[in-house]
Amino acid sequence: MSAFKIMWLIVMFDLPTQTKKDRKRYRWFANFLDKQGFIRLQYSVYAKVFNSYESAMHGKKRIKEFLHLNIKHGNVRLMMLTDAQFGKMELIVGAPTKQEEIAQPSLFDF
């Protein structure tokens, strides 16, 4: 499979956490992403690999539906990258997350 057909969906979010209800919604969204198979790259930055553009679009649709029903305030951004583009991401300071270390090498072993 070509690295240009595999797609990554990146979710970046900044949700309010001032009240107990806000913090519950923040955790609810983070747990939703975990259950959908996203890995956490950083706090409030999650990523998931999909085998095609079409399946990435379906994943994007599920996130939008969840947000429409459950989250009314804050910012959520979605970005799609090819596997080749994602692989060129540079980590300047720190180390990859354990989830990231597990997910990334297996994608290039075709």
Buried (B, 14 or more C-beta within 10 A) or exposed (E): EEBEEBBBBBBBBEBBEEEEEBEEBBEEBBEBBEEBEBBBBEEBBBBBBBEEBEBBEEBBEEBEEBBEEEBEEBEBEBEBBBBEBBBEEEEEEEEEBEBBEEBBEEBEEE
